[in-house]
């Protein structure tokens, strides 16, 4: 199992994901979106599983600051420019991906390894 958690240290849901894997002794890598961002290829992998509306955090400060609620925009372009628009955490396990806290899915990953 190759777990990668993408989020920020201050995000509560990212902290929950880290705690979930740590409590079960499952090794993971953390990728800080505020430092490294997300690559176009990684974003495309997420968008292959989830529509853009489901991965945009409409409650985020970045979303409000940019005034995106009142604009038409290309979600992919905006996310690549400002990764903090993403709902967090994004958890990847190979080709599998979840957005937000999805401990039921993570549990299935653990049981099926």
Biopython code that builds the backbone (N, CA, C, O; Angstrom):
import numpy as np
from Bio.PDB.StructureBuilder import StructureBuilder

atoms = [
    (1, "UNK", "N", (0.849, -1.172, 0.000)),
    (1, "UNK", "CA", (0.000, 0.000, 0.000)),
    (1, "UNK", "C", (0.896, 1.238, 0.000)),
    (1, "UNK", "O", (1.833, 1.347, 0.791)),
    (2, "UNK", "N", (0.589, 2.158, -0.899)),
    (2, "UNK", "CA", (1.379, 3.378, -1.045)),
    (2, "UNK", "C", (0.442, 4.572, -0.869)),
    (2, "UNK", "O", (-0.135, 5.066, -1.838)),
    (3, "UNK", "N", (0.299, 5.027, 0.364)),
    (3, "UNK", "CA", (-0.652, 6.091, 0.693)),
    (3, "UNK", "C", (0.021, 7.450, 0.579)),
    (3, "UNK", "O", (1.114, 7.668, 1.101)),
    (4, "UNK", "N", (-0.654, 8.354, -0.111)),
    (4, "UNK", "CA", (-0.194, 9.736, -0.203)),
    (4, "UNK", "C", (-1.360, 10.635, 0.209)),
    (4, "UNK", "O", (-2.451, 10.555, -0.356)),
    (5, "UNK", "N", (-1.112, 11.485, 1.196)),
    (5, "UNK", "CA", (-2.126, 12.421, 1.681)),
    (5, "UNK", "C", (-1.740, 13.813, 1.206)),
    (5, "UNK", "O", (-0.638, 14.289, 1.480)),
    (6, "UNK", "N", (-2.655, 14.464, 0.493)),
    (6, "UNK", "CA", (-2.418, 15.832, 0.034)),
    (6, "UNK", "C", (-3.349, 16.767, 0.798)),
    (6, "UNK", "O", (-4.561, 16.560, 0.845)),
    (7, "UNK", "N", (-2.761, 17.794, 1.390)),
    (7, "UNK", "CA", (-3.538, 18.757, 2.159)),
    (7, "UNK", "C", (-2.615, 19.798, 2.756)),
    (7, "UNK", "O", (-1.533, 20.059, 2.230)),
    (8, "UNK", "N", (-3.047, 20.391, 3.854)),
    (8, "UNK", "CA", (-2.208, 21.347, 4.578)),
    (8, "UNK", "C", (-2.159, 20.921, 6.040)),
    (8, "UNK", "O", (-3.062, 20.240, 6.525)),
    (9, "UNK", "N", (-1.118, 21.316, 6.728)),
    (9, "UNK", "CA", (-0.956, 20.937, 8.143)),
    (9, "UNK", "C", (-2.073, 21.496, 9.021)),
    (9, "UNK", "O", (-2.464, 20.859, 9.999)),
    (10, "UNK", "N", (-2.586, 22.663, 8.689)),
    (10, "UNK", "CA", (-3.603, 23.305, 9.527)),
    (10, "UNK", "C", (-5.020, 22.801, 9.256)),
    (10, "UNK", "O", (-5.927, 23.074, 10.041)),
    (11, "UNK", "N", (-5.222, 22.080, 8.172)),
    (11, "UNK", "CA", (-6.556, 21.616, 7.804)),
    (11, "UNK", "C", (-6.976, 20.457, 8.705)),
    (11, "UNK", "O", (-6.267, 19.455, 8.808)),
    (12, "UNK", "N", (-8.121, 20.595, 9.352)),
    (12, "UNK", "CA", (-8.599, 19.572, 10.297)),
    (12, "UNK", "C", (-8.808, 18.213, 9.625)),
    (12, "UNK", "O", (-8.464, 17.180, 10.199)),
    (13, "UNK", "N", (-9.366, 18.211, 8.423)),
    (13, "UNK", "CA", (-9.612, 16.939, 7.752)),
    (13, "UNK", "C", (-8.315, 16.249, 7.350)),
    (13, "UNK", "O", (-8.234, 15.021, 7.376)),
    (14, "UNK", "N", (-7.311, 17.017, 6.982)),
    (14, "UNK", "CA", (-6.000, 16.437, 6.690)),
    (14, "UNK", "C", (-5.426, 15.826, 7.965)),
    (14, "UNK", "O", (-4.846, 14.741, 7.928)),
    (15, "UNK", "N", (-5.584, 16.510, 9.075)),
    (15, "UNK", "CA", (-5.117, 15.984, 10.358)),
    (15, "UNK", "C", (-5.837, 14.687, 10.712)),
    (15, "UNK", "O", (-5.221, 13.757, 11.233)),
    (16, "UNK", "N", (-7.147, 14.618, 10.430)),
    (16, "UNK", "CA", (-7.910, 13.394, 10.698)),
    (16, "UNK", "C", (-7.378, 12.237, 9.870)),
    (16, "UNK", "O", (-7.237, 11.122, 10.373)),
    (17, "UNK", "N", (-7.081, 12.497, 8.596)),
    (17, "UNK", "CA", (-6.556, 11.444, 7.725)),
    (17, "UNK", "C", (-5.200, 10.961, 8.225)),
    (17, "UNK", "O", (-4.953, 9.757, 8.291)),
    (18, "UNK", "N", (-4.326, 11.892, 8.576)),
    (18, "UNK", "CA", (-3.012, 11.510, 9.102)),
    (18, "UNK", "C", (-3.168, 10.650, 10.355)),
    (18, "UNK", "O", (-2.512, 9.618, 10.496)),
    (19, "UNK", "N", (-4.032, 11.083, 11.249)),
    (19, "UNK", "CA", (-4.258, 10.345, 12.494)),
    (19, "UNK", "C", (-4.795, 8.946, 12.197)),
    (19, "UNK", "O", (-4.369, 7.977, 12.827)),
    (20, "UNK", "N", (-5.731, 8.827, 11.241)),
    (20, "UNK", "CA", (-6.350, 7.548, 10.904)),
    (20, "UNK", "C", (-5.282, 6.551, 10.463)),
    (20, "UNK", "O", (-5.258, 5.418, 10.944)),
    (21, "UNK", "N", (-4.409, 6.957, 9.563)),
    (21, "UNK", "CA", (-3.372, 6.044, 9.074)),
    (21, "UNK", "C", (-2.303, 5.789, 10.138)),
    (21, "UNK", "O", (-1.797, 4.673, 10.255)),
    (22, "UNK", "N", (-1.966, 6.804, 10.900)),
    (22, "UNK", "CA", (-0.945, 6.658, 11.951)),
    (22, "UNK", "C", (-1.415, 5.678, 13.027)),
    (22, "UNK", "O", (-0.636, 4.837, 13.476)),
    (23, "UNK", "N", (-2.682, 5.778, 13.444)),
    (23, "UNK", "CA", (-3.225, 4.893, 14.485)),
    (23, "UNK", "C", (-3.214, 3.434, 14.055)),
    (23, "UNK", "O", (-3.149, 2.542, 14.902)),
    (24, "UNK", "N", (-3.275, 3.181, 12.773)),
    (24, "UNK", "CA", (-3.285, 1.815, 12.257)),
    (24, "UNK", "C", (-1.901, 1.342, 11.821)),
    (24, "UNK", "O", (-1.741, 0.238, 11.301)),
    (25, "UNK", "N", (-0.913, 2.192, 12.042)),
    (25, "UNK", "CA", (0.463, 1.824, 11.710)),
    (25, "UNK", "C", (0.712, 1.708, 10.216)),
    (25, "UNK", "O", (1.594, 0.965, 9.785)),
    (26, "UNK", "N", (-0.060, 2.438, 9.426)),
    (26, "UNK", "CA", (0.075, 2.393, 7.968)),
    (26, "UNK", "C", (0.969, 3.547, 7.531)),
    (26, "UNK", "O", (0.653, 4.708, 7.790)),
    (27, "UNK", "N", (2.080, 3.238, 6.871)),
    (27, "UNK", "CA", (2.965, 4.322, 6.425)),
    (27, "UNK", "C", (2.299, 5.162, 5.331)),
    (27, "UNK", "O", (1.553, 4.643, 4.500)),
    (28, "UNK", "N", (2.576, 6.437, 5.347)),
    (28, "UNK", "CA", (2.009, 7.352, 4.354)),
    (28, "UNK", "C", (2.992, 8.474, 4.099)),
    (28, "UNK", "O", (3.914, 8.714, 4.879)),
    (29, "UNK", "N", (2.771, 9.153, 2.986)),
    (29, "UNK", "CA", (3.538, 10.356, 2.663)),
    (29, "UNK", "C", (2.574, 11.528, 2.704)),
    (29, "UNK", "O", (1.418, 11.407, 2.298)),
    (30, "UNK", "N", (3.049, 12.652, 3.193)),
    (30, "UNK", "CA", (2.218, 13.859, 3.209)),
    (30, "UNK", "C", (2.745, 14.816, 2.152)),
    (30, "UNK", "O", (3.952, 15.024, 2.024)),
    (31, "UNK", "N", (1.826, 15.387, 1.403)),
    (31, "UNK", "CA", (2.192, 16.375, 0.383)),
    (31, "UNK", "C", (1.446, 17.649, 0.708)),
    (31, "UNK", "O", (0.217, 17.690, 0.651)),
    (32, "UNK", "N", (2.181, 18.682, 1.047)),
    (32, "UNK", "CA", (1.566, 19.942, 1.459)),
    (32, "UNK", "C", (1.222, 20.784, 0.237)),
    (32, "UNK", "O", (2.107, 21.246, -0.484)),
    (33, "UNK", "N", (-0.064, 20.975, 0.018)),
    (33, "UNK", "CA", (-0.529, 21.714, -1.159)),
    (33, "UNK", "C", (-0.116, 23.178, -1.121)),
    (33, "UNK", "O", (0.073, 23.794, -2.169)),
    (34, "UNK", "N", (0.024, 23.739, 0.072)),
    (34, "UNK", "CA", (0.418, 25.146, 0.155)),
    (34, "UNK", "C", (1.901, 25.336, -0.158)),
    (34, "UNK", "O", (2.338, 26.463, -0.393)),
    (35, "UNK", "N", (2.679, 24.259, -0.164)),
    (35, "UNK", "CA", (4.104, 24.353, -0.500)),
    (35, "UNK", "C", (4.406, 23.809, -1.893)),
    (35, "UNK", "O", (5.119, 24.450, -2.667)),
    (36, "UNK", "N", (3.875, 22.642, -2.215)),
    (36, "UNK", "CA", (4.213, 21.969, -3.476)),
    (36, "UNK", "C", (3.129, 22.080, -4.541)),
    (36, "UNK", "O", (3.412, 21.907, -5.726)),
    (37, "UNK", "N", (1.902, 22.364, -4.141)),
    (37, "UNK", "CA", (0.820, 22.421, -5.117)),
    (37, "UNK", "C", (0.444, 21.033, -5.605)),
    (37, "UNK", "O", (0.768, 20.032, -4.966)),
    (38, "UNK", "N", (-0.235, 20.978, -6.729)),
    (38, "UNK", "CA", (-0.639, 19.717, -7.333)),
    (38, "UNK", "C", (-0.265, 19.775, -8.805)),
    (38, "UNK", "O", (-0.462, 20.795, -9.464)),
    (39, "UNK", "N", (0.268, 18.687, -9.310)),
    (39, "UNK", "CA", (0.694, 18.669, -10.710)),
    (39, "UNK", "C", (-0.525, 18.463, -11.609)),
    (39, "UNK", "O", (-1.540, 17.935, -11.156)),
    (40, "UNK", "N", (-0.437, 18.872, -12.875)),
    (40, "UNK", "CA", (-1.556, 18.659, -13.799)),
    (40, "UNK", "C", (-1.933, 17.181, -13.908)),
    (40, "UNK", "O", (-3.114, 16.844, -14.000)),
    (41, "UNK", "N", (-0.945, 16.317, -13.897)),
    (41, "UNK", "CA", (-1.208, 14.875, -14.015)),
    (41, "UNK", "C", (-1.959, 14.349, -12.783)),
    (41, "UNK", "O", (-2.896, 13.563, -12.913)),
    (42, "UNK", "N", (-1.544, 14.784, -11.602)),
    (42, "UNK", "CA", (-2.233, 14.370, -10.377)),
    (42, "UNK", "C", (-3.668, 14.883, -10.358)),
    (42, "UNK", "O", (-4.590, 14.160, -9.980)),
    (43, "UNK", "N", (-3.848, 16.122, -10.764)),
    (43, "UNK", "CA", (-5.189, 16.692, -10.797)),
    (43, "UNK", "C", (-6.068, 15.939, -11.786)),
    (43, "UNK", "O", (-7.240, 15.689, -11.503)),
    (44, "UNK", "N", (-5.522, 15.575, -12.934)),
    (44, "UNK", "CA", (-6.290, 14.815, -13.922)),
    (44, "UNK", "C", (-6.717, 13.459, -13.368)),
    (44, "UNK", "O", (-7.812, 12.983, -13.667)),
    (45, "UNK", "N", (-5.853, 12.830, -12.555)),
    (45, "UNK", "CA", (-6.196, 11.547, -11.935)),
    (45, "UNK", "C", (-7.370, 11.714, -10.969)),
    (45, "UNK", "O", (-8.240, 10.847, -10.891)),
    (46, "UNK", "N", (-7.394, 12.816, -10.241)),
    (46, "UNK", "CA", (-8.502, 13.088, -9.319)),
    (46, "UNK", "C", (-9.770, 13.399, -10.112)),
    (46, "UNK", "O", (-10.850, 12.908, -9.785)),
    (47, "UNK", "N", (-9.630, 14.217, -11.155)),
    (47, "UNK", "CA", (-10.794, 14.592, -11.969)),
    (47, "UNK", "C", (-11.367, 13.407, -12.747)),
    (47, "UNK", "O", (-12.526, 13.446, -13.161)),
    (48, "UNK", "N", (-10.577, 12.363, -12.950)),
    (48, "UNK", "CA", (-11.078, 11.158, -13.609)),
    (48, "UNK", "C", (-12.068, 10.418, -12.701)),
    (48, "UNK", "O", (-12.935, 9.690, -13.185)),
    (49, "UNK", "N", (-11.935, 10.608, -11.394)),
    (49, "UNK", "CA", (-12.800, 9.914, -10.428)),
    (49, "UNK", "C", (-13.921, 10.799, -9.881)),
    (49, "UNK", "O", (-14.987, 10.305, -9.512)),
    (50, "UNK", "N", (-13.676, 12.099, -9.831)),
    (50, "UNK", "CA", (-14.638, 13.038, -9.244)),
    (50, "UNK", "C", (-14.863, 14.212, -10.184)),
    (50, "UNK", "O", (-13.912, 14.699, -10.795)),
    (51, "UNK", "N", (-16.113, 14.680, -10.313)),
    (51, "UNK", "CA", (-16.338, 15.905, -11.094)),
    (51, "UNK", "C", (-15.754, 17.114, -10.362)),
    (51, "UNK", "O", (-15.624, 17.106, -9.138)),
    (52, "UNK", "N", (-15.413, 18.130, -11.108)),
    (52, "UNK", "CA", (-14.757, 19.317, -10.547)),
    (52, "UNK", "C", (-15.578, 19.946, -9.420)),
    (52, "UNK", "O", (-15.007, 20.437, -8.446)),
    (53, "UNK", "N", (-16.903, 19.938, -9.536)),
    (53, "UNK", "CA", (-17.749, 20.543, -8.507)),
    (53, "UNK", "C", (-17.586, 19.839, -7.162)),
    (53, "UNK", "O", (-17.736, 20.460, -6.110)),
    (54, "UNK", "N", (-17.277, 18.532, -7.201)),
    (54, "UNK", "CA", (-17.144, 17.764, -5.962)),
    (54, "UNK", "C", (-15.805, 17.965, -5.266)),
    (54, "UNK", "O", (-15.680, 17.663, -4.080)),
    (55, "UNK", "N", (-14.813, 18.463, -5.972)),
    (55, "UNK", "CA", (-13.500, 18.622, -5.344)),
    (55, "UNK", "C", (-13.181, 20.076, -5.004)),
    (55, "UNK", "O", (-12.184, 20.353, -4.337)),
    (56, "UNK", "N", (-14.015, 20.999, -5.456)),
    (56, "UNK", "CA", (-13.820, 22.415, -5.111)),
    (56, "UNK", "C", (-14.389, 22.696, -3.727)),
    (56, "UNK", "O", (-15.530, 22.336, -3.439)),
    (57, "UNK", "N", (-13.613, 23.328, -2.884)),
    (57, "UNK", "CA", (-14.068, 23.714, -1.553)),
    (57, "UNK", "C", (-14.660, 25.116, -1.635)),
    (57, "UNK", "O", (-13.943, 26.114, -1.572)),
    (58, "UNK", "N", (-15.977, 25.170, -1.776)),
    (58, "UNK", "CA", (-16.654, 26.458, -1.938)),
    (58, "UNK", "C", (-16.679, 27.260, -0.636)),
    (58, "UNK", "O", (-17.078, 28.425, -0.635)),
    (59, "UNK", "N", (-16.258, 26.647, 0.470)),
    (59, "UNK", "CA", (-16.195, 27.343, 1.757)),
    (59, "UNK", "C", (-14.795, 27.878, 2.061)),
    (59, "UNK", "O", (-14.587, 28.521, 3.090)),
    (60, "UNK", "N", (-13.842, 27.617, 1.173)),
    (60, "UNK", "CA", (-12.452, 28.008, 1.447)),
    (60, "UNK", "C", (-12.254, 29.515, 1.301)),
    (60, "UNK", "O", (-12.993, 30.198, 0.592)),
    (61, "UNK", "N", (-11.239, 30.002, 1.990)),
    (61, "UNK", "CA", (-10.895, 31.424, 1.900)),
    (61, "UNK", "C", (-10.481, 31.783, 0.479)),
    (61, "UNK", "O", (-10.794, 32.871, -0.004)),
    (62, "UNK", "N", (-9.781, 30.875, -0.190)),
    (62, "UNK", "CA", (-9.322, 31.135, -1.558)),
    (62, "UNK", "C", (-10.505, 31.321, -2.505)),
    (62, "UNK", "O", (-10.488, 32.206, -3.360)),
    (63, "UNK", "N", (-11.531, 30.485, -2.349)),
    (63, "UNK", "CA", (-12.723, 30.557, -3.194)),
    (63, "UNK", "C", (-13.422, 31.901, -2.996)),
    (63, "UNK", "O", (-13.822, 32.551, -3.962)),
    (64, "UNK", "N", (-13.564, 32.305, -1.747)),
    (64, "UNK", "CA", (-14.222, 33.572, -1.428)),
    (64, "UNK", "C", (-13.393, 34.756, -1.912)),
    (64, "UNK", "O", (-13.921, 35.688, -2.518)),
    (65, "UNK", "N", (-12.089, 34.710, -1.638)),
    (65, "UNK", "CA", (-11.195, 35.814, -2.006)),
    (65, "UNK", "C", (-11.194, 36.050, -3.513)),
    (65, "UNK", "O", (-11.156, 37.194, -3.967)),
    (66, "UNK", "N", (-11.236, 34.967, -4.287)),
    (66, "UNK", "CA", (-11.218, 35.104, -5.741)),
    (66, "UNK", "C", (-12.598, 35.456, -6.306)),
    (66, "UNK", "O", (-12.711, 35.790, -7.485)),
    (67, "UNK", "N", (-13.641, 35.385, -5.486)),
    (67, "UNK", "CA", (-14.987, 35.704, -5.945)),
    (67, "UNK", "C", (-15.525, 34.697, -6.946)),
    (67, "UNK", "O", (-16.300, 35.058, -7.832)),
    (68, "UNK", "N", (-15.127, 33.443, -6.817)),
    (68, "UNK", "CA", (-15.500, 32.429, -7.804)),
    (68, "UNK", "C", (-16.984, 32.082, -7.784)),
    (68, "UNK", "O", (-17.503, 31.540, -8.760)),
    (69, "UNK", "N", (-17.665, 32.384, -6.698)),
    (69, "UNK", "CA", (-19.096, 32.099, -6.626)),
    (69, "UNK", "C", (-19.871, 32.896, -7.671)),
    (69, "UNK", "O", (-20.973, 32.515, -8.065)),
    (70, "UNK", "N", (-19.290, 33.998, -8.111)),
    (70, "UNK", "CA", (-19.989, 34.899, -9.028)),
    (70, "UNK", "C", (-19.414, 34.872, -10.434)),
    (70, "UNK", "O", (-19.732, 35.736, -11.252)),
    (71, "UNK", "N", (-18.575, 33.891, -10.721)),
    (71, "UNK", "CA", (-17.892, 33.848, -12.019)),
    (71, "UNK", "C", (-18.071, 32.491, -12.685)),
    (71, "UNK", "O", (-18.309, 31.479, -12.025)),
    (72, "UNK", "N", (-17.952, 32.496, -14.000)),
    (72, "UNK", "CA", (-17.785, 31.245, -14.732)),
    (72, "UNK", "C", (-16.292, 31.060, -14.891)),
    (72, "UNK", "O", (-15.577, 32.001, -15.234)),
    (73, "UNK", "N", (-15.816, 29.847, -14.644)),
    (73, "UNK", "CA", (-14.375, 29.620, -14.700)),
    (73, "UNK", "C", (-14.084, 28.162, -15.016)),
    (73, "UNK", "O", (-14.939, 27.291, -14.855)),
    (74, "UNK", "N", (-12.871, 27.916, -15.464)),
    (74, "UNK", "CA", (-12.389, 26.564, -15.708)),
    (74, "UNK", "C", (-11.794, 26.057, -14.396)),
    (74, "UNK", "O", (-10.743, 26.529, -13.963)),
    (75, "UNK", "N", (-12.462, 25.106, -13.773)),
    (75, "UNK", "CA", (-12.047, 24.624, -12.452)),
    (75, "UNK", "C", (-10.626, 24.073, -12.474)),
    (75, "UNK", "O", (-9.858, 24.303, -11.539)),
    (76, "UNK", "N", (-10.272, 23.355, -13.521)),
    (76, "UNK", "CA", (-8.930, 22.763, -13.604)),
    (76, "UNK", "C", (-7.861, 23.857, -13.578)),
    (76, "UNK", "O", (-6.883, 23.755, -12.837)),
    (77, "UNK", "N", (-8.048, 24.887, -14.376)),
    (77, "UNK", "CA", (-7.082, 25.992, -14.420)),
    (77, "UNK", "C", (-6.971, 26.694, -13.070)),
    (77, "UNK", "O", (-5.872, 26.991, -12.603)),
    (78, "UNK", "N", (-8.114, 26.956, -12.451)),
    (78, "UNK", "CA", (-8.112, 27.653, -11.158)),
    (78, "UNK", "C", (-7.426, 26.818, -10.081)),
    (78, "UNK", "O", (-6.682, 27.353, -9.258)),
    (79, "UNK", "N", (-7.675, 25.503, -10.083)),
    (79, "UNK", "CA", (-7.059, 24.631, -9.076)),
    (79, "UNK", "C", (-5.554, 24.554, -9.278)),
    (79, "UNK", "O", (-4.798, 24.576, -8.307)),
    (80, "UNK", "N", (-5.112, 24.465, -10.524)),
    (80, "UNK", "CA", (-3.670, 24.419, -10.780)),
    (80, "UNK", "C", (-2.998, 25.713, -10.333)),
    (80, "UNK", "O", (-1.866, 25.705, -9.849)),
    (81, "UNK", "N", (-3.708, 26.817, -10.501)),
    (81, "UNK", "CA", (-3.173, 28.119, -10.088)),
    (81, "UNK", "C", (-3.226, 28.288, -8.568)),
    (81, "UNK", "O", (-2.319, 28.868, -7.971)),
    (82, "UNK", "N", (-4.290, 27.782, -7.950)),
    (82, "UNK", "CA", (-4.510, 27.942, -6.504)),
    (82, "UNK", "C", (-4.971, 26.600, -5.911)),
    (82, "UNK", "O", (-6.174, 26.375, -5.781)),
    (83, "UNK", "N", (-4.035, 25.704, -5.547)),
    (83, "UNK", "CA", (-4.386, 24.370, -5.053)),
    (83, "UNK", "C", (-5.208, 24.376, -3.763)),
    (83, "UNK", "O", (-5.839, 23.370, -3.437)),
    (84, "UNK", "N", (-5.213, 25.480, -3.031)),
    (84, "UNK", "CA", (-5.980, 25.530, -1.788)),
    (84, "UNK", "C", (-7.485, 25.620, -2.041)),
    (84, "UNK", "O", (-8.269, 25.674, -1.094)),
    (85, "UNK", "N", (-7.891, 25.637, -3.305)),
    (85, "UNK", "CA", (-9.311, 25.569, -3.652)),
    (85, "UNK", "C", (-9.854, 24.148, -3.506)),
    (85, "UNK", "O", (-11.067, 23.941, -3.522)),
    (86, "UNK", "N", (-8.961, 23.174, -3.363)),
    (86, "UNK", "CA", (-9.365, 21.774, -3.270)),
    (86, "UNK", "C", (-9.934, 21.436, -1.903)),
    (86, "UNK", "O", (-9.495, 21.968, -0.883)),
    (87, "UNK", "N", (-10.929, 20.533, -1.895)),
    (87, "UNK", "CA", (-11.362, 19.947, -0.634)),
    (87, "UNK", "C", (-10.227, 19.061, -0.159)),
    (87, "UNK", "O", (-9.556, 18.410, -0.960)),
    (88, "UNK", "N", (-10.019, 19.041, 1.128)),
    (88, "UNK", "CA", (-8.906, 18.271, 1.679)),
    (88, "UNK", "C", (-9.417, 17.265, 2.693)),
    (88, "UNK", "O", (-10.462, 17.476, 3.309)),
    (89, "UNK", "N", (-8.693, 16.183, 2.866)),
    (89, "UNK", "CA", (-7.486, 15.789, 2.149)),
    (89, "UNK", "C", (-7.834, 15.036, 0.874)),
    (89, "UNK", "O", (-8.937, 14.513, 0.718)),
    (90, "UNK", "N", (-6.878, 14.996, -0.019)),
    (90, "UNK", "CA", (-6.949, 14.082, -1.154)),
    (90, "UNK", "C", (-6.021, 12.940, -0.772)),
    (90, "UNK", "O", (-4.831, 13.149, -0.536)),
    (91, "UNK", "N", (-6.567, 11.741, -0.714)),
    (91, "UNK", "CA", (-5.782, 10.571, -0.316)),
    (91, "UNK", "C", (-5.707, 9.631, -1.504)),
    (91, "UNK", "O", (-6.722, 9.231, -2.073)),
    (92, "UNK", "N", (-4.474, 9.288, -1.864)),
    (92, "UNK", "CA", (-4.246, 8.387, -2.997)),
    (92, "UNK", "C", (-3.630, 7.089, -2.512)),
    (92, "UNK", "O", (-2.789, 7.072, -1.613)),
    (93, "UNK", "N", (-4.068, 6.010, -3.127)),
    (93, "UNK", "CA", (-3.503, 4.687, -2.903)),
    (93, "UNK", "C", (-3.377, 4.049, -4.279)),
    (93, "UNK", "O", (-4.312, 3.407, -4.759)),
    (94, "UNK", "N", (-2.231, 4.222, -4.908)),
    (94, "UNK", "CA", (-2.074, 3.761, -6.285)),
    (94, "UNK", "C", (-2.988, 4.560, -7.192)),
    (94, "UNK", "O", (-2.896, 5.785, -7.260)),
    (95, "UNK", "N", (-3.881, 3.852, -7.895)),
    (95, "UNK", "CA", (-4.806, 4.547, -8.795)),
    (95, "UNK", "C", (-6.110, 4.929, -8.097)),
    (95, "UNK", "O", (-6.948, 5.608, -8.690)),
    (96, "UNK", "N", (-6.290, 4.508, -6.858)),
    (96, "UNK", "CA", (-7.485, 4.870, -6.089)),
    (96, "UNK", "C", (-7.292, 6.237, -5.453)),
    (96, "UNK", "O", (-6.181, 6.610, -5.075)),
    (97, "UNK", "N", (-8.379, 6.972, -5.341)),
    (97, "UNK", "CA", (-8.289, 8.319, -4.770)),
    (97, "UNK", "C", (-9.587, 8.647, -4.036)),
    (97, "UNK", "O", (-10.674, 8.255, -4.462)),
    (98, "UNK", "N", (-9.453, 9.375, -2.924)),
    (98, "UNK", "CA", (-10.625, 9.896, -2.220)),
    (98, "UNK", "C", (-10.422, 11.388, -1.978)),
    (98, "UNK", "O", (-9.295, 11.874, -1.895)),
    (99, "UNK", "N", (-11.533, 12.095, -1.868)),
    (99, "UNK", "CA", (-11.503, 13.525, -1.553)),
    (99, "UNK", "C", (-12.310, 13.711, -0.278)),
    (99, "UNK", "O", (-13.461, 13.285, -0.195)),
    (100, "UNK", "N", (-11.702, 14.348, 0.709)),
    (100, "UNK", "CA", (-12.341, 14.509, 2.007)),
    (100, "UNK", "C", (-12.078, 13.289, 2.879)),
    (100, "UNK", "O", (-11.370, 12.367, 2.474)),
    (101, "UNK", "N", (-12.647, 13.292, 4.064)),
    (101, "UNK", "CA", (-12.468, 12.172, 4.986)),
    (101, "UNK", "C", (-13.360, 11.032, 4.520)),
    (101, "UNK", "O", (-14.582, 11.171, 4.465)),
    (102, "UNK", "N", (-12.744, 9.907, 4.185)),
    (102, "UNK", "CA", (-13.477, 8.741, 3.673)),
    (102, "UNK", "C", (-12.939, 7.484, 4.344)),
    (102, "UNK", "O", (-12.440, 6.575, 3.680)),
    (103, "UNK", "N", (-13.050, 7.446, 5.670)),
    (103, "UNK", "CA", (-12.450, 6.340, 6.402)),
    (103, "UNK", "C", (-13.040, 4.980, 6.044)),
    (103, "UNK", "O", (-12.360, 3.964, 6.187)),
    (104, "UNK", "N", (-14.297, 4.935, 5.579)),
    (104, "UNK", "CA", (-14.867, 3.661, 5.145)),
    (104, "UNK", "C", (-14.137, 3.122, 3.914)),
    (104, "UNK", "O", (-13.907, 1.917, 3.811)),
    (105, "UNK", "N", (-13.777, 3.994, 2.992)),
    (105, "UNK", "CA", (-13.020, 3.590, 1.797)),
    (105, "UNK", "C", (-11.606, 3.193, 2.197)),
    (105, "UNK", "O", (-11.082, 2.191, 1.711)),
    (106, "UNK", "N", (-10.987, 3.967, 3.074)),
    (106, "UNK", "CA", (-9.627, 3.649, 3.524)),
    (106, "UNK", "C", (-9.607, 2.292, 4.209)),
    (106, "UNK", "O", (-8.662, 1.520, 4.048)),
    (107, "UNK", "N", (-10.659, 2.006, 4.978)),
    (107, "UNK", "CA", (-10.753, 0.712, 5.666)),
    (107, "UNK", "C", (-10.788, -0.422, 4.639)),
    (107, "UNK", "O", (-10.148, -1.455, 4.834)),
    (108, "UNK", "N", (-11.537, -0.232, 3.545)),
    (108, "UNK", "CA", (-11.579, -1.239, 2.475)),
    (108, "UNK", "C", (-10.209, -1.435, 1.853)),
    (108, "UNK", "O", (-9.819, -2.563, 1.553)),
    (109, "UNK", "N", (-9.473, -0.345, 1.655)),
    (109, "UNK", "CA", (-8.119, -0.460, 1.108)),
    (109, "UNK", "C", (-7.258, -1.342, 1.996)),
    (109, "UNK", "O", (-6.526, -2.203, 1.508)),
    (110, "UNK", "N", (-7.351, -1.120, 3.317)),
    (110, "UNK", "CA", (-6.541, -1.881, 4.274)),
    (110, "UNK", "C", (-6.953, -3.349, 4.269)),
    (110, "UNK", "O", (-6.100, -4.236, 4.282)),
    (111, "UNK", "N", (-8.258, -3.604, 4.252)),
    (111, "UNK", "CA", (-8.755, -4.980, 4.286)),
    (111, "UNK", "C", (-8.412, -5.746, 3.019)),
    (111, "UNK", "O", (-8.256, -6.966, 3.062)),
    (112, "UNK", "N", (-8.293, -5.058, 1.899)),
    (112, "UNK", "CA", (-8.042, -5.722, 0.613)),
    (112, "UNK", "C", (-6.572, -5.790, 0.241)),
    (112, "UNK", "O", (-6.241, -6.091, -0.906)),
    (113, "UNK", "N", (-5.672, -5.512, 1.199)),
    (113, "UNK", "CA", (-4.242, -5.627, 0.886)),
    (113, "UNK", "C", (-3.649, -6.859, 1.514)),
    (113, "UNK", "O", (-2.456, -7.118, 1.357)),
]
sb = StructureBuilder()
sb.init_structure("model")
sb.init_model(0)
sb.init_chain("A")
sb.init_seg("    ")
for serial, (resi, resn, name, xyz) in enumerate(atoms, 1):
    if name == "N":
        sb.init_residue(resn, " ", resi, " ")
    sb.init_atom(name, np.array(xyz, "f"), 0.0, 1.0, " ", f" {name:<3s}", serial, name[0])
structure = sb.get_structure()
